[in-house]
Each structure stands twice: as structure tokens, then as C-alpha cells.
Amino acid sequence: MSGRTSGQGDPRPLLVGAEWFPDTAGGLNRTFRVLFLGLAEAGVEPRALVVGPVSDPAPGLVEVPFGPLALRLGRMLAVAIRLRSRTDVVDVHFALYGVAGALGARLGGSPLVVHFHGPWADESALQGGQRSLRLRAKRALERAVYRRGERHVVHTFAFRRLLVERYGVLPWNFEIVPPAVNLEQFTPGGRAEARERLGIAAGVPVAVSVRRLTPRMGLDDAIRAWSRLAGHEALLLLAGRGPDRPRLEALARELGVAARVRFLGSVPDADLADVYRAADLCVVPSTALEGFGLVAIEALACGTPVVVSDTGGLPEAVLGLGDDLVVPAGDPGALAERLDAAFDGTRPLPGPERCREHAELFTPERMIQSHRDLYARALAPSTRRRRVVYVDRSPGDSMGAEEAVAMAGAVHDADVHMLLGADGPFAAAIQRSGVSMEVLPGGASDRLYPVRLARRLRALQPDVLHSISKRGGRGDRAAARLAGVPCASSS
């Protein structure tokens, strides 16, 4: 390996991204830019690979021109190989181009860090228009890249679970690193002035959603909720562009709220803060594949409270800010009820100071330091901690979620992971607590469950399995014997 030891200064990372922000919008690209420039400002020596165009090149940033896929990948691999003598760790952020990064890491003997920003193939499937063969190829590529990572970085516990369940990644080497918000760009400001610039009358209740206009964003639910508001002539601002705009405009007309739903189109990044400041609240009603929802933190940084759906990592974005800021996904009635209560003051939202205070937890400095630390750990001599797996085939029957979390937290000097036989409120509570978990479906009457459990245990290679199943404990013990894992049981 060409890398340095931890006593020789910061490791020199090669970051492999997708495109460059702001030339290409998106949370992944924005986060990648903040990370690369922040590392450079901190005195690290990062290099980065992105597909152009790049309107504001920075030292160490290599632009690969857009062109045929094979040519793009070939150029990225050539650059990764050329830089291997100056690279200590490779950090990939997008599965497609991660192929070049993974090969470069292997040829250069560098550890591979993999960021998971979202399921690429699943997002393509939701957008439609792609053949199943192409989608299967995307999923296969994702699995190949993600499984080769020595460390995995996700923004939320929800995406850790997704990466483990959907892609079969082992749960033992994860880093939870929330994204950062630009606290200098997104700041509280004059609501009246912002409304004047947007042509919004004073006194009108306003909500905003800054989203790409695609079905998974749940903006149709927001429009349906708008049609159900009780006596509030409120204005909904939808900022962003995407293929779903004609359908959403037609829905607003059909429901009779076209005059109260304004489509702003693509808003320049420099003007986004005013869009947030003009609103009384920001709504993020996603229905699927939401890893974090950086727009929620941007709004909070401007002093604007948010209401989010219970999808993916969105509840984690507002964790600690208020228990009633989360509504069920895909439920326009529940969203309308919460908005009505916010507008009439019966269930007030957090004030501007509290919103800003919460947003200040997501500083670029914190994200940069987290990456410096994880790069150093990736290069340090590997040490395997003891691994403990808990199995509960009938979650919630043997103990409550709080008791299960406390039990896992009482295990010291070991990595803990839970395997649950069913999804539901118990699994959601475990996930929100931060305890590593996955769902391996199979009730107590499932005769093949021990075989599937044994297969998963062989992959996980725990040092001990604890069965906490009230029903099916005998099958847990049988699976442990098949996998050659010591088993303790509380049932």
C-alpha cells in the first residue's frame, strides 16, 4: 500500500463522485462538493473525480467529459490508476462510477470507503421508462460495488438498514455521518422582504416544498392535502423541476386549488434561501427512498419549521425538534390536519430560533472531521470486535422496544445487530434508536426460516447468537447449530 500511517498526517483521499454542483443539482452532488472543498480547506490533500461539466474547477478536481459510458468509465479508471501513488484511501459516492474507484483501489492497494446516497436502480424503476434487463444490471452493479467496501457511510439509520437488507452488506463497519448544510447561505431573514420579492401578499399562510418533481416526492399528496384545508386560503409553493409537473398541475386544476398552488420551476441556488424565508413552514411529503432530506435542514437553517413524512431518514432529520412534525406517508388527510393545526395555532410549530439551533447541528466542520476520522480508521490496522446477534422471530411478543434497546445497549466492547422476523412498529422503534437491525421475514410457523436464518448467520459470522423469540426459539437454536454459532436463549 502506498498510504501513510496515522502518525504521518491526514490520509490523502481520492473521492469519486457523480457530477459537480451547482452545474448538476442534487443532494449527492451538493454533499460531494462540500466534502471535497471542506477537506481541502482543512489541509487534507484530496483529489476528486466527477463527470463534467465543471464551471468552477478547484485544485485537485479532475473533470471527465460526458460521453459514452464505456469511455467515461475508462477515463475515470485511468485517472484513478494514475493517482494511486498519491492516494491512501478511495471514497466512492455513486455506484456507477464507483466501479472505476473500486478497481483503482484494488490496483493501488488502498482501502475502499463506499457512500450510499440512495438505491440507484430503485429510483430509476420509480421514474419508469427503463427495461427490466437494464434495471437488473444496475442492481447487480450496485451490489458488486457496495459489497466491496471496507467501510460504508450513510446519512441515517434508515439507509443503513436499507443497505444491509437490500444489498446484503454486512452491518459491522458502518459510519453514520449526517450531511451538512451551508449555514452561511441558509440563514434567517426578513419574511416580508422575501415575500415581496416573490410577489406574495402579507398575511397569506404559505408552505413550500423544494423537490425534484417526481412521483416518489409525494407532492400529489401535498396538493390533495391543500384541497382539504379547513378554511385556510393558504398558498403552496413548489420549487423544482421534473417530469411529474404536468400531472401535478392537472391534479391541482382537478381539485380546484390551481390558484393556491404555485409552481416556481427551477430556483437558482442563490435564491433558495428567500423561498424558505417566505414560507411559514416547509413540507417534505416523500413516499419512498428518502435517505435524509437535506431540504428540511436548509429550511430550518432559515428559521422555517418543517413537517415531514415518516419515510426513510426524514424522521431522523427532525429528531429532537418535536414529536409532532412527522406525519404518515401517503396520507393527505393526516397532512392536511397537521397543516391546519399549524396555521390556526392549535399545534404550534417550533419557532425560528429553535429551528436554527437544530440546523446548527449539521455543520460542514462536523462532517469534514467525521470523514478525516473514518479515513484514518480505514488505514489503521484492522481489529475485529466481538459480534453479538439478537434474533426475535415474533418482535414485540417477548419484550417492548425500549427494553430491547436497553438490552442491546448493555452489551459493551462488542458490535450488536438485531434480526427481526417481521416489520412494523417494533422494528421502526429499533431502527430509530440507532441499534443496528434488519428484518428477515418469517413467523414462528415458517418451517424454512431456520435454514434462511442459518444462511444469514454464516454471512454475519457472529461470535454468539441470543434468541429472544417468545415463539420459535427452538428454530433459532437449530439455525445456530447449522451455522456453527454458539447460541444463548432467553425463551
BALUMVO-905495 format. One record per residue (C-alpha): x negated, z, y negated. Coordinates in steps of 0.25 Angstrom, whole numbers, plus 5000, padded with zeros to 4 digits. Example, Ala and Ser with C-alpha at 12.3 -4.5 7.8 and 13.67 -1.06 7.14 Angstrom:
BEGIN
+------+------+------+
!   c1 !   c3 !   c2 !
+------+------+------+
! 4951 ! 5031 ! 5018 !
! 4945 ! 5029 ! 5004 !
+------+------+------+
END
This chain:
BEGIN
+------+------+------+
!   c1 !   c3 !   c2 !
+------+------+------+
! 5000 ! 5000 ! 5000 !
! 4995 ! 4997 ! 4986 !
! 5002 ! 5008 ! 4980 !
! 4997 ! 5021 ! 4973 !
! 4999 ! 5035 ! 4977 !
! 5007 ! 5045 ! 4969 !
! 4995 ! 5050 ! 4963 !
! 4991 ! 5037 ! 4957 !
! 5003 ! 5036 ! 4947 !
! 5016 ! 5029 ! 4948 !
! 5019 ! 5019 ! 4959 !
! 5020 ! 5005 ! 4954 !
! 5033 ! 4999 ! 4958 !
! 5038 ! 4985 ! 4959 !
! 5053 ! 4984 ! 4956 !
! 5061 ! 4973 ! 4962 !
! 5074 ! 4971 ! 4955 !
! 5085 ! 4960 ! 4953 !
! 5086 ! 4955 ! 4939 !
! 5082 ! 4960 ! 4925 !
! 5091 ! 4968 ! 4916 !
! 5096 ! 4964 ! 4906 !
! 5095 ! 4949 ! 4910 !
! 5103 ! 4953 ! 4922 !
! 5113 ! 4964 ! 4921 !
! 5116 ! 4975 ! 4931 !
! 5113 ! 4989 ! 4935 !
! 5102 ! 4985 ! 4945 !
! 5094 ! 4977 ! 4934 !
! 5096 ! 4987 ! 4923 !
! 5091 ! 4999 ! 4932 !
! 5079 ! 4990 ! 4937 !
! 5075 ! 4987 ! 4922 !
! 5076 ! 5002 ! 4918 !
! 5068 ! 5006 ! 4930 !
! 5057 ! 4995 ! 4928 !
! 5055 ! 4997 ! 4913 !
! 5056 ! 5012 ! 4915 !
! 5045 ! 5013 ! 4925 !
! 5036 ! 5004 ! 4917 !
! 5039 ! 5013 ! 4905 !
! 5035 ! 5026 ! 4913 !
! 5022 ! 5020 ! 4916 !
! 5024 ! 5015 ! 4930 !
! 5019 ! 5001 ! 4933 !
! 5032 ! 4994 ! 4938 !
! 5033 ! 4979 ! 4942 !
! 5047 ! 4973 ! 4943 !
! 5053 ! 4960 ! 4949 !
! 5066 ! 4954 ! 4944 !
! 5073 ! 4941 ! 4945 !
! 5074 ! 4935 ! 4931 !
! 5077 ! 4932 ! 4920 !
! 5070 ! 4943 ! 4913 !
! 5071 ! 4943 ! 4897 !
! 5063 ! 4955 ! 4894 !
! 5051 ! 4955 ! 4904 !
! 5043 ! 4968 ! 4905 !
! 5029 ! 4971 ! 4911 !
! 5029 ! 4971 ! 4926 !
! 5042 ! 4964 ! 4927 !
! 5042 ! 4951 ! 4935 !
! 5053 ! 4941 ! 4934 !
! 5056 ! 4932 ! 4946 !
! 5064 ! 4920 ! 4941 !
! 5078 ! 4918 ! 4946 !
! 5079 ! 4907 ! 4956 !
! 5081 ! 4904 ! 4971 !
! 5082 ! 4917 ! 4979 !
! 5070 ! 4914 ! 4988 !
! 5062 ! 4910 ! 4976 !
! 5065 ! 4923 ! 4969 !
! 5062 ! 4932 ! 4981 !
! 5049 ! 4924 ! 4984 !
! 5045 ! 4927 ! 4969 !
! 5048 ! 4941 ! 4970 !
! 5041 ! 4943 ! 4983 !
! 5029 ! 4936 ! 4977 !
! 5029 ! 4945 ! 4965 !
! 5030 ! 4958 ! 4974 !
! 5019 ! 4954 ! 4982 !
! 5010 ! 4950 ! 4970 !
! 5013 ! 4964 ! 4964 !
! 5011 ! 4972 ! 4977 !
! 4997 ! 4977 ! 4973 !
! 5003 ! 4983 ! 4961 !
! 5016 ! 4989 ! 4968 !
! 5017 ! 5002 ! 4974 !
! 5032 ! 5002 ! 4977 !
! 5042 ! 4991 ! 4977 !
! 5056 ! 4995 ! 4972 !
! 5067 ! 4985 ! 4974 !
! 5081 ! 4985 ! 4967 !
! 5088 ! 4973 ! 4973 !
! 5089 ! 4969 ! 4988 !
! 5087 ! 4954 ! 4986 !
! 5074 ! 4955 ! 4978 !
! 5071 ! 4967 ! 4986 !
! 5067 ! 4958 ! 4997 !
! 5055 ! 4954 ! 4989 !
! 5052 ! 4968 ! 4985 !
! 5053 ! 4973 ! 4999 !
! 5043 ! 4962 ! 5004 !
! 5034 ! 4965 ! 4993 !
! 5034 ! 4980 ! 4996 !
! 5031 ! 4977 ! 5011 !
! 5019 ! 4968 ! 5008 !
! 5013 ! 4977 ! 4997 !
! 5015 ! 4990 ! 5005 !
! 5024 ! 4996 ! 4995 !
! 5036 ! 5005 ! 4997 !
! 5049 ! 4999 ! 4994 !
! 5059 ! 5006 ! 4986 !
! 5073 ! 5000 ! 4986 !
! 5084 ! 5002 ! 4975 !
! 5098 ! 5000 ! 4980 !
! 5107 ! 4996 ! 4968 !
! 5119 ! 4991 ! 4976 !
! 5123 ! 4983 ! 4988 !
! 5120 ! 4968 ! 4984 !
! 5127 ! 4962 ! 4996 !
! 5140 ! 4970 ! 4994 !
! 5140 ! 4968 ! 4979 !
! 5139 ! 4953 ! 4982 !
! 5151 ! 4954 ! 4992 !
! 5159 ! 4961 ! 4982 !
! 5157 ! 4950 ! 4972 !
! 5161 ! 4939 ! 4982 !
! 5157 ! 4925 ! 4984 !
! 5146 ! 4927 ! 4994 !
! 5146 ! 4923 ! 5008 !
! 5145 ! 4934 ! 5019 !
! 5132 ! 4928 ! 5024 !
! 5125 ! 4930 ! 5011 !
! 5131 ! 4944 ! 5009 !
! 5125 ! 4947 ! 5023 !
! 5112 ! 4942 ! 5019 !
! 5112 ! 4951 ! 5006 !
! 5115 ! 4963 ! 5014 !
! 5104 ! 4960 ! 5024 !
! 5094 ! 4959 ! 5013 !
! 5099 ! 4972 ! 5007 !
! 5097 ! 4979 ! 5020 !
! 5084 ! 4974 ! 5022 !
! 5079 ! 4978 ! 5008 !
! 5085 ! 4991 ! 5007 !
! 5081 ! 4996 ! 5021 !
! 5066 ! 4992 ! 5018 !
! 5066 ! 5002 ! 5006 !
! 5058 ! 5015 ! 5008 !
! 5065 ! 5021 ! 4997 !
! 5079 ! 5018 ! 4991 !
! 5084 ! 5020 ! 4977 !
! 5099 ! 5021 ! 4974 !
! 5106 ! 5026 ! 4962 !
! 5117 ! 5034 ! 4969 !
! 5120 ! 5041 ! 4982 !
! 5131 ! 5031 ! 4984 !
! 5121 ! 5020 ! 4985 !
! 5112 ! 5028 ! 4994 !
! 5124 ! 5029 ! 5003 !
! 5127 ! 5014 ! 5002 !
! 5112 ! 5010 ! 5005 !
! 5112 ! 5019 ! 5017 !
! 5126 ! 5015 ! 5023 !
! 5126 ! 5000 ! 5019 !
! 5111 ! 4997 ! 5021 !
! 5107 ! 5007 ! 5032 !
! 5096 ! 5012 ! 5023 !
! 5090 ! 5026 ! 5027 !
! 5094 ! 5037 ! 5018 !
! 5081 ! 5045 ! 5017 !
! 5073 ! 5038 ! 5006 !
! 5083 ! 5037 ! 4994 !
! 5081 ! 5039 ! 4980 !
! 5094 ! 5041 ! 4971 !
! 5090 ! 5036 ! 4957 !
! 5101 ! 5034 ! 4947 !
! 5100 ! 5023 ! 4937 !
! 5096 ! 5025 ! 4923 !
! 5104 ! 5022 ! 4910 !
! 5098 ! 5017 ! 4897 !
! 5101 ! 5030 ! 4889 !
! 5095 ! 5023 ! 4876 !
! 5104 ! 5011 ! 4877 !
! 5117 ! 5018 ! 4882 !
! 5119 ! 5029 ! 4872 !
! 5132 ! 5036 ! 4866 !
! 5136 ! 5029 ! 4853 !
! 5148 ! 5027 ! 4844 !
! 5160 ! 5023 ! 4851 !
! 5167 ! 5018 ! 4839 !
! 5156 ! 5009 ! 4835 !
! 5155 ! 5003 ! 4849 !
! 5170 ! 5001 ! 4850 !
! 5169 ! 4994 ! 4836 !
! 5158 ! 4984 ! 4842 !
! 5167 ! 4981 ! 4854 !
! 5180 ! 4980 ! 4846 !
! 5187 ! 4992 ! 4852 !
! 5197 ! 5000 ! 4843 !
! 5194 ! 5014 ! 4841 !
! 5203 ! 5024 ! 4850 !
! 5205 ! 5014 ! 4861 !
! 5201 ! 5020 ! 4875 !
! 5190 ! 5012 ! 4881 !
! 5184 ! 5011 ! 4894 !
! 5172 ! 5002 ! 4898 !
! 5167 ! 4997 ! 4911 !
! 5153 ! 4989 ! 4911 !
! 5153 ! 4982 ! 4924 !
! 5150 ! 4969 ! 4931 !
! 5164 ! 4962 ! 4933 !
! 5164 ! 4962 ! 4948 !
! 5175 ! 4968 ! 4957 !
! 5167 ! 4980 ! 4962 !
! 5166 ! 4985 ! 4948 !
! 5181 ! 4990 ! 4949 !
! 5185 ! 4984 ! 4935 !
! 5198 ! 4979 ! 4940 !
! 5201 ! 4994 ! 4943 !
! 5197 ! 4997 ! 4929 !
! 5207 ! 4987 ! 4924 !
! 5218 ! 4992 ! 4933 !
! 5216 ! 5006 ! 4928 !
! 5217 ! 5001 ! 4914 !
! 5231 ! 4995 ! 4917 !
! 5235 ! 5009 ! 4922 !
! 5230 ! 5018 ! 4910 !
! 5241 ! 5026 ! 4905 !
! 5244 ! 5024 ! 4890 !
! 5229 ! 5021 ! 4886 !
! 5227 ! 5008 ! 4879 !
! 5212 ! 5008 ! 4883 !
! 5202 ! 4997 ! 4883 !
! 5193 ! 4994 ! 4895 !
! 5180 ! 4987 ! 4892 !
! 5174 ! 4979 ! 4904 !
! 5159 ! 4975 ! 4901 !
! 5152 ! 4966 ! 4910 !
! 5154 ! 4952 ! 4917 !
! 5156 ! 4947 ! 4931 !
! 5165 ! 4939 ! 4940 !
! 5177 ! 4948 ! 4940 !
! 5180 ! 4947 ! 4925 !
! 5191 ! 4936 ! 4927 !
! 5198 ! 4945 ! 4938 !
! 5197 ! 4957 ! 4929 !
! 5202 ! 4950 ! 4917 !
! 5214 ! 4945 ! 4925 !
! 5217 ! 4959 ! 4930 !
! 5217 ! 4965 ! 4916 !
! 5227 ! 4954 ! 4912 !
! 5236 ! 4956 ! 4924 !
! 5236 ! 4971 ! 4922 !
! 5239 ! 4969 ! 4907 !
! 5227 ! 4976 ! 4902 !
! 5219 ! 4964 ! 4897 !
! 5219 ! 4969 ! 4883 !
! 5213 ! 4982 ! 4887 !
! 5202 ! 4977 ! 4896 !
! 5191 ! 4970 ! 4888 !
! 5180 ! 4962 ! 4895 !
! 5167 ! 4963 ! 4888 !
! 5159 ! 4954 ! 4896 !
! 5144 ! 4956 ! 4898 !
! 5140 ! 4966 ! 4887 !
! 5125 ! 4965 ! 4883 !
! 5117 ! 4977 ! 4887 !
! 5114 ! 4981 ! 4873 !
! 5129 ! 4982 ! 4870 !
! 5133 ! 4990 ! 4883 !
! 5132 ! 5004 ! 4876 !
! 5143 ! 5000 ! 4866 !
! 5152 ! 4996 ! 4877 !
! 5151 ! 5010 ! 4883 !
! 5151 ! 5017 ! 4870 !
! 5164 ! 5010 ! 4866 !
! 5172 ! 5016 ! 4878 !
! 5178 ! 5029 ! 4881 !
! 5174 ! 5028 ! 4895 !
! 5167 ! 5019 ! 4905 !
! 5173 ! 5016 ! 4919 !
! 5166 ! 5011 ! 4931 !
! 5176 ! 5008 ! 4942 !
! 5167 ! 5001 ! 4952 !
! 5173 ! 5000 ! 4966 !
! 5161 ! 4997 ! 4975 !
! 5145 ! 4996 ! 4975 !
! 5143 ! 5005 ! 4963 !
! 5129 ! 5011 ! 4964 !
! 5129 ! 5019 ! 4951 !
! 5136 ! 5013 ! 4939 !
! 5125 ! 5013 ! 4928 !
! 5136 ! 5009 ! 4918 !
! 5142 ! 5023 ! 4920 !
! 5129 ! 5029 ! 4915 !
! 5128 ! 5019 ! 4904 !
! 5142 ! 5023 ! 4899 !
! 5139 ! 5038 ! 4900 !
! 5126 ! 5036 ! 4892 !
! 5134 ! 5030 ! 4881 !
! 5143 ! 5043 ! 4881 !
! 5155 ! 5035 ! 4888 !
! 5161 ! 5042 ! 4900 !
! 5163 ! 5035 ! 4913 !
! 5173 ! 5034 ! 4925 !
! 5168 ! 5028 ! 4938 !
! 5174 ! 5025 ! 4951 !
! 5169 ! 5032 ! 4964 !
! 5161 ! 5020 ! 4969 !
! 5147 ! 5021 ! 4973 !
! 5138 ! 5028 ! 4964 !
! 5147 ! 5029 ! 4952 !
! 5151 ! 5044 ! 4954 !
! 5137 ! 5047 ! 4955 !
! 5135 ! 5041 ! 4941 !
! 5144 ! 5051 ! 4935 !
! 5141 ! 5063 ! 4944 !
! 5141 ! 5076 ! 4936 !
! 5148 ! 5070 ! 4924 !
! 5162 ! 5072 ! 4929 !
! 5170 ! 5073 ! 4941 !
! 5182 ! 5064 ! 4936 !
! 5174 ! 5052 ! 4932 !
! 5175 ! 5045 ! 4945 !
! 5188 ! 5038 ! 4950 !
! 5191 ! 5031 ! 4963 !
! 5186 ! 5017 ! 4964 !
! 5197 ! 5006 ! 4965 !
! 5208 ! 5015 ! 4959 !
! 5213 ! 5010 ! 4946 !
! 5223 ! 5021 ! 4945 !
! 5213 ! 5032 ! 4946 !
! 5204 ! 5026 ! 4936 !
! 5216 ! 5024 ! 4926 !
! 5219 ! 5039 ! 4928 !
! 5205 ! 5043 ! 4925 !
! 5204 ! 5034 ! 4912 !
! 5218 ! 5039 ! 4907 !
! 5213 ! 5053 ! 4908 !
! 5200 ! 5050 ! 4901 !
! 5207 ! 5042 ! 4890 !
! 5218 ! 5053 ! 4887 !
! 5208 ! 5064 ! 4889 !
! 5215 ! 5072 ! 4900 !
! 5202 ! 5070 ! 4909 !
! 5191 ! 5068 ! 4898 !
! 5178 ! 5061 ! 4902 !
! 5164 ! 5066 ! 4899 !
! 5160 ! 5066 ! 4884 !
! 5149 ! 5057 ! 4878 !
! 5139 ! 5068 ! 4879 !
! 5141 ! 5071 ! 4893 !
! 5141 ! 5056 ! 4897 !
! 5128 ! 5054 ! 4890 !
! 5122 ! 5067 ! 4896 !
! 5126 ! 5061 ! 4910 !
! 5120 ! 5048 ! 4907 !
! 5107 ! 5054 ! 4903 !
! 5104 ! 5058 ! 4918 !
! 5102 ! 5043 ! 4921 !
! 5089 ! 5041 ! 4913 !
! 5079 ! 5030 ! 4915 !
! 5068 ! 5040 ! 4915 !
! 5074 ! 5047 ! 4927 !
! 5076 ! 5034 ! 4935 !
! 5062 ! 5030 ! 4932 !
! 5056 ! 5043 ! 4936 !
! 5064 ! 5043 ! 4949 !
! 5058 ! 5029 ! 4952 !
! 5044 ! 5034 ! 4949 !
! 5046 ! 5045 ! 4959 !
! 5052 ! 5037 ! 4970 !
! 5041 ! 5027 ! 4969 !
! 5031 ! 5038 ! 4971 !
! 5039 ! 5043 ! 4983 !
! 5039 ! 5029 ! 4989 !
! 5024 ! 5029 ! 4989 !
! 5021 ! 5043 ! 4993 !
! 5018 ! 5046 ! 5008 !
! 5032 ! 5046 ! 5015 !
! 5037 ! 5059 ! 5020 !
! 5049 ! 5060 ! 5029 !
! 5058 ! 5071 ! 5026 !
! 5067 ! 5077 ! 5037 !
! 5080 ! 5069 ! 5039 !
! 5094 ! 5076 ! 5041 !
! 5106 ! 5068 ! 5044 !
! 5120 ! 5075 ! 5044 !
! 5132 ! 5068 ! 5051 !
! 5146 ! 5070 ! 5049 !
! 5156 ! 5061 ! 5056 !
! 5168 ! 5067 ! 5050 !
! 5164 ! 5070 ! 5036 !
! 5171 ! 5082 ! 5029 !
! 5176 ! 5088 ! 5042 !
! 5165 ! 5097 ! 5045 !
! 5161 ! 5101 ! 5030 !
! 5164 ! 5097 ! 5016 !
! 5155 ! 5088 ! 5008 !
! 5150 ! 5099 ! 4999 !
! 5146 ! 5107 ! 5012 !
! 5139 ! 5095 ! 5018 !
! 5131 ! 5092 ! 5005 !
! 5127 ! 5107 ! 5005 !
! 5123 ! 5105 ! 5019 !
! 5114 ! 5093 ! 5016 !
! 5108 ! 5100 ! 5004 !
! 5104 ! 5112 ! 5012 !
! 5094 ! 5103 ! 5020 !
! 5080 ! 5104 ! 5014 !
! 5068 ! 5095 ! 5015 !
! 5076 ! 5084 ! 5022 !
! 5084 ! 5072 ! 5019 !
! 5098 ! 5073 ! 5023 !
! 5108 ! 5062 ! 5026 !
! 5123 ! 5062 ! 5030 !
! 5130 ! 5053 ! 5039 !
! 5145 ! 5054 ! 5038 !
! 5155 ! 5048 ! 5047 !
! 5165 ! 5043 ! 5036 !
! 5166 ! 5040 ! 5021 !
! 5175 ! 5048 ! 5012 !
! 5175 ! 5059 ! 5002 !
! 5165 ! 5068 ! 5010 !
! 5155 ! 5056 ! 5011 !
! 5157 ! 5053 ! 4996 !
! 5154 ! 5068 ! 4993 !
! 5142 ! 5068 ! 5001 !
! 5137 ! 5055 ! 4994 !
! 5140 ! 5061 ! 4980 !
! 5132 ! 5073 ! 4984 !
! 5119 ! 5065 ! 4986 !
! 5118 ! 5068 ! 5000 !
! 5113 ! 5056 ! 5008 !
! 5124 ! 5051 ! 5017 !
! 5130 ! 5039 ! 5023 !
! 5143 ! 5036 ! 5031 !
! 5142 ! 5031 ! 5045 !
! 5157 ! 5029 ! 5049 !
! 5162 ! 5035 ! 5062 !
! 5172 ! 5046 ! 5064 !
! 5172 ! 5057 ! 5075 !
! 5179 ! 5048 ! 5085 !
! 5169 ! 5036 ! 5083 !
! 5162 ! 5035 ! 5097 !
! 5152 ! 5025 ! 5092 !
! 5148 ! 5034 ! 5080 !
! 5137 ! 5041 ! 5087 !
! 5130 ! 5028 ! 5090 !
! 5131 ! 5024 ! 5076 !
! 5126 ! 5037 ! 5071 !
! 5114 ! 5037 ! 5080 !
! 5110 ! 5023 ! 5075 !
! 5111 ! 5028 ! 5061 !
! 5103 ! 5041 ! 5065 !
! 5092 ! 5032 ! 5071 !
! 5090 ! 5025 ! 5057 !
! 5091 ! 5038 ! 5049 !
! 5081 ! 5046 ! 5058 !
! 5085 ! 5060 ! 5054 !
! 5078 ! 5072 ! 5059 !
! 5091 ! 5079 ! 5062 !
! 5106 ! 5076 ! 5062 !
! 5116 ! 5086 ! 5058 !
! 5130 ! 5083 ! 5063 !
! 5141 ! 5090 ! 5054 !
! 5152 ! 5082 ! 5060 !
! 5164 ! 5090 ! 5064 !
! 5169 ! 5079 ! 5073 !
! 5159 ! 5070 ! 5080 !
! 5147 ! 5079 ! 5081 !
! 5145 ! 5076 ! 5095 !
! 5143 ! 5061 ! 5091 !
! 5133 ! 5065 ! 5081 !
! 5125 ! 5073 ! 5091 !
! 5126 ! 5061 ! 5100 !
! 5121 ! 5051 ! 5089 !
! 5109 ! 5061 ! 5086 !
! 5105 ! 5061 ! 5101 !
! 5106 ! 5045 ! 5101 !
! 5097 ! 5045 ! 5088 !
! 5088 ! 5055 ! 5093 !
! 5091 ! 5064 ! 5081 !
! 5092 ! 5080 ! 5082 !
! 5106 ! 5084 ! 5079 !
! 5112 ! 5097 ! 5074 !
! 5127 ! 5099 ! 5073 !
! 5136 ! 5108 ! 5065 !
! 5148 ! 5103 ! 5073 !
+------+------+------+
END
